[in-house]
Amino acid sequence: MDAQQTSHSLFEVYLRLRPTNTTSISGDRFLDVDPPEPGESAPKHITLNPPADRRRAIEKFAFTQVFEEDATQLDVFHCTGVASLVEGVLAPYGDGTDALLATLGVTGSGKTHTMLGTRTQRGLTQMSLDLIYRSLGHRVLDPSTYPNLDQSLSASDPAEATILPAIAYLESVYSTDSTTSFLRGSGNGRSTPLQNDSSTPRRFRPSALPQNPDISHLTIACDNSAEYAIVISMYEVYNDRIFDLLSPPVKSAATKEYRRRPLLFKPTELSPDRKVVAGLRKVVCGSLDQALMVLEAGLQERRVAGTESNTQSSRSHGFFVVEVKKRFSLGGQHTGWYGGAGWAGNSLTIVDLAGSERARDTKTVGHTLAEAGKINESLMYLGQCLQMQVSGGKEKANLGLIRRCKLTELLFTNSFPNANNQQQHRNPQKGIMIVTADPHGDFNATSQILRYSALAKEVTVPRQPPLFPPSNSFSSSLPSIGSPNHQYLSFQQTLESAALEISRKEEENAYLRHALDSERSLREQAEAHLLSMEDKMVELEQAIREDCAEEFEKRLELEVNRWKTIVDGERERGEEFWRDKWGVFERMVEADGDVDMDMDVDSPRKEHGGDTTLVETGTMESAADNREMRRQLEALTDKNERLQRKNESLKQALTDKNERLQRENESLKQALTDKNERLQRENESLKQALAACSNPVKSPSRRSPSRSRRKKAQVNYADDDEDDFLQELKRDHNKDREEDMAMEGFGEGNGLSGISGIQQAAAGSPTKKKRIRRLGAKKWGQGLDDDDPF
Ligand SMILES: Nc1ncnc2c1ncn2[C@@H]1O[C@H](COP(=O)(O)OP(=O)(O)OP(=O)(O)O)[C@@H](O)[C@H]1O
């Protein structure tokens, strides 16, 4: 068994043994470290001794190096060659390589201790960061000095990440304001190795970070013509999904819980040949302190839970990525790297895997049991991938195997040259795997991990007692080939091999049974969940149905009300229509006595007045109504024409009568004028007569009175009584006046009353006017009655 033969594999595999935990009950030691072989400085092999009660084989495993319990963090750092990994990342002389540093082991075996250290001791992560910053020195650009650094990095970042300066990020994380700190709300973070006390508030800014082990004596060469930027990102693989540890959780609209969005591992526009975790939040750290604080903040977000094996057990595979970006710098002019426009560089990925565990031993239940199922499944796939490298499958990557879960995809996808893009050559990443084991821990789980992680293994001695114990003679001397003894020995070896195989199969069966148990438990949980979901669905459906029915009833009521309003409006309109119609008839009846009163005008009222059947049967009856209305309209039109004709003839008759009256008026005027003249003449003659009476000499020019007056005058003259004569004259005068009056009012008695009335009306007498109007109305009524205007 030679570990070196397989050292060109995906990983250098180291084994680190955890010291015995004095506080916990531990079992018998089942793992021994073989002493280094001649020429070797450190042990590389271990022997796995099954407990006495089990029929298992003794197995030997080979690793790149085995660290015993007394190995320090610094020993592990130096001997695993982390410095050479970092050197590949800094790439002082060429393109460099990406590096992967991972731990694998049973839960509680010391993975997190190795990678992240404790409150007093640094882990490999802190030491690696220290080495990077120490080596780059002043060439590391600080975003507070270069304000546009994060934007410049964003522009060339293949992961489509949001890049922000460390100070801004840390202020948001360690803010005293509860509303600005996204770390408050999520209660599943872990107390980090720097803060082992779980009761400590998680968001206080660590005041002191461990300084040991000190690696100040170490530095690595770097490219003096370049300037560097250190970009840190952190994510975890939980239940086979990737979550950013530096992004704040987002409140779900449905559940109102704060959750992180799962991210995709995929090729991007700037990285078509390599897959990257897209959409991460990355932080540019200008100093080691900033980087360590960001690491602390991210670790607080990682999912942990207390199990029987470990009070702070990681429930996810944690990824801490340090990207060392560099660009060519010439006299302060940033011209890009390798002729490109942006940044280039390599990354160091540090992975703290979740520990495999047996549910029976860790006594995990419920949610934690489901997590354990996923963890074990992903570790099983990881083991298969590691065995692929042991069997020499590095060149031909079994992509189907790698893509079975997110963990193996993340670990191995970029470990192989991309067949699709041979032109853009990029060095495959270098990997170091540190397997941690507790020699007093869980034998089955530990042996399983050792079996698939070891670079080589060998079954050495069957521990089972031989079925046919060899006799002393057999054991004392080797039998010759073909002899019965030799046959017996080979038969015995065959039996022993078979027994060994049986024991291995039993072990595998036990493991598979365990896997089956956990799967069954998961299935039961899933079924229970399904049932509860179905119940919820039924309840939800019921609630939705009730909501729908309620909504429907509301809408129905609204519709009914709307239609009622429409019907009421229609009925009112119908009533209004018939009222108008009835009004028209009434006016017609008033205006025209000839209106056919036999027309069944009451029928609409009887039929429709206030009865809702009007609207319901309105459509059918409207045609008949229209016909009736049309007939009535035609009758009205005829009547109107007849009335117009009557009006015309009346006008004509009035005009004729007026003309006749005017003529009569003229003749009367003439008669009055003549009479006036005659009276004036008589007056003159009377004046003369009067003068003659007062004068004894009668004037010969005295005018002759009228016949009657003349006769009276002659009589009176004969009496010669002046007073009597005057009385006579007055009587004559009064008589004349009465005659004149009679002449003026003769119309009433001799058929001229109409003329006098018209004249008086023309003079504005209200009495006469009234009489004319009354007469007119009477005539109008008579005209309407008998079609005869006069
Ligand atoms: N080499 C070591 N020296 C001292 N203490 C150790 C060592 N390895 C582990 N421990 C202690 O053992 C306990 C469990 O270790 P750790 O949390 O690192 O286990 P883990 O493998 O990460 O477990 P999980 O997978 O459940 O997260 C811790 O208290 C740790 O300090």
The ligand as an SDF file (V2000), in Angstrom:
LIG
                    3D

 31 33  0  0  0  0  0  0  0  0999 V2000
   -7.8420   18.8450   17.8460 N   0  0  0  0  0  0  0  0  0  0  0  0
   -8.6570   19.2790   18.7920 C   0  0  0  0  0  0  0  0  0  0  0  0
   -8.1310   19.7600   19.9530 N   0  0  0  0  0  0  0  0  0  0  0  0
   -8.9230   20.1830   20.9190 C   0  0  0  0  0  0  0  0  0  0  0  0
  -10.2740   20.1640   20.8680 N   0  0  0  0  0  0  0  0  0  0  0  0
  -10.8450   19.7000   19.7640 C   0  0  0  0  0  0  0  0  0  0  0  0
  -10.0770   19.2220   18.6800 C   0  0  0  0  0  0  0  0  0  0  0  0
  -10.9150   18.8260   17.7280 N   0  0  0  0  0  0  0  0  0  0  0  0
  -12.1470   19.0440   18.1990 C   0  0  0  0  0  0  0  0  0  0  0  0
  -12.1210   19.5540   19.4070 N   0  0  0  0  0  0  0  0  0  0  0  0
  -13.2900   19.9370   20.2210 C   0  0  0  0  0  0  0  0  0  0  0  0
  -14.3340   19.0120   19.9720 O   0  0  0  0  0  0  0  0  0  0  0  0
  -15.5970   19.6550   19.9040 C   0  0  0  0  0  0  0  0  0  0  0  0
  -16.2880   19.3570   18.5700 C   0  0  0  0  0  0  0  0  0  0  0  0
  -15.4860   19.8400   17.5830 O   0  0  0  0  0  0  0  0  0  0  0  0
  -16.0450   20.5050   16.2500 P   0  0  0  0  0  0  0  0  0  0  0  0
  -17.1890   21.3730   16.5550 O   0  0  0  0  0  0  0  0  0  0  0  0
  -14.9110   21.0820   15.5400 O   0  0  0  0  0  0  0  0  0  0  0  0
  -16.6150   19.2420   15.5410 O   0  0  0  0  0  0  0  0  0  0  0  0
  -17.1970   19.1540   14.0660 P   0  0  0  0  0  0  0  0  0  0  0  0
  -16.5530   18.0110   13.4030 O   0  0  0  0  0  0  0  0  0  0  0  0
  -17.0830   20.4360   13.4160 O   0  0  0  0  0  0  0  0  0  0  0  0
  -18.7150   18.7910   14.3720 O   0  0  0  0  0  0  0  0  0  0  0  0
  -19.9830   19.0260   13.4330 P   0  0  0  0  0  0  0  0  0  0  0  0
  -19.7650   18.2670   12.2020 O   0  0  0  0  0  0  0  0  0  0  0  0
  -21.1150   18.4760   14.2150 O   0  0  0  0  0  0  0  0  0  0  0  0
  -20.0640   20.4810   13.2400 O   0  0  0  0  0  0  0  0  0  0  0  0
  -15.2940   21.1140   20.0880 C   0  0  0  0  0  0  0  0  0  0  0  0
  -15.5490   21.4800   21.4070 O   0  0  0  0  0  0  0  0  0  0  0  0
  -13.8390   21.2580   19.7900 C   0  0  0  0  0  0  0  0  0  0  0  0
  -13.2650   22.3170   20.4770 O   0  0  0  0  0  0  0  0  0  0  0  0
  1  2  1  0
  2  3  1  0
  2  7  2  0
  3  4  2  0
  4  5  1  0
  5  6  2  0
  6  7  1  0
  6 10  1  0
  7  8  1  0
  8  9  2  0
  9 10  1  0
 10 11  1  0
 11 12  1  0
 11 30  1  0
 12 13  1  0
 13 14  1  0
 13 28  1  0
 14 15  1  0
 15 16  1  0
 16 17  2  0
 16 18  1  0
 16 19  1  0
 19 20  1  0
 20 21  2  0
 20 22  1  0
 20 23  1  0
 23 24  1  0
 24 25  2  0
 24 26  1  0
 24 27  1  0
 28 29  1  0
 28 30  1  0
 30 31  1  0
M  END
$$$$
